Amino acid sequence: MFRKSGLQRRKEIKAARLERVKRSEVDVYSEVVPKGALPANTEILREINPLERLPNFYIDRHFICKDCESHEIWTAKQQKWWYEIARGSIASKAVRCRSCRYKEKRRKEEARRVHLEGLARKYNK
C-alpha cells in the first residue's frame, strides 16, 4: 500500500481549498453565516476600525503572491488572527505567501542594519 508524504498531503489539501474558494464567492457582510466560516467579533473590529464596513464572518480567501505569483489561500483562521488579535486594518489583504513574507522581512532587516551601520560610521568619525 502506498502512503503519501506529508508534503504531498499538504499540496492536496491546498489544491482542494483553492478549488473550494474559487467556486464559492460569499458576501462576508451578509447576516447568514455559511457552513465552515468563522464568526467575526464585531466589537473588537469596531474598536480598531470605527469607520469601516465590518464583516460578520471570515471565509478562506484566494490570493496570488505579488512576488512569486503562486496561488495561495488566506484562511479564515489567519484572517481572524490578523484583524482581531494583531489588530490589522480591515482594509488590508494578504499579498505575499509565507516564504515571500519571510524573505521580505529578512531583506528589510538587512537594509535597516546596513543603514544604521552607515549612520554610526558617519557620526562616529
Sequence and secondary structure as in RCSB ss.txt:
>XXXX:A:sequence
MFRKSGLQRRKEIKAARLERVKRSEVDVYSEVVPKGALPANTEILREINPLERLPNFYIDRHFICKDCESHEIWT
AKQQKWWYEIARGSIASKAVRCRSCRYKEKRRKEEARRVHLEGLARKYNK
>XXXX:A:secstr
     HHHHHHHHHHHHHHHHHH    TTSSS  TT EE  HHHHHHH TTS   SEE  EEEE TTT  EEEE 
HHHHHIIIIIS   TT    S HHHHHHHHHHHHHHHHHHHHHHHHHHT 
